[in-house]
Amino acid sequence: MDTTIRNIDERAYRELKARAALAGKTMGEMVNEAVRAYLARPELLPKRGSLEDLEPEPYPEGNERLSEEIDAVVYGA
């Protein structure tokens, strides 16, 4: 994909361009590597929770027979 990226730090860009040349790589290859490395950082991954982490909430008053009422609607009981 061809794209334009604005507001790149000029000094960082020059250093990356020099490293790309020394490594025999294109700027696109270097940017792709940098983006992939950034995305792979564990602190950026969404935290996975567990059902055990959830706190139960009480049903509001008047819903004591809610499951029976749902069964009546769904199954015609």
Number of C-alpha atoms within 10 A of each C-alpha: 3 4 6 4 5 6 5 8 8 9 9 10 13 11 11 17 18 14 15 17 13 9 10 10 13 14 16 14 12 17 15 12 12 13 11 11 10 12 12 11 9 9 9 9 9 7 8 5 8 7 6 7 7 8 7 7 6 7 9 7 6 7 11 10 8 11 10 12 14 12 11 11 10 9 8 8 9
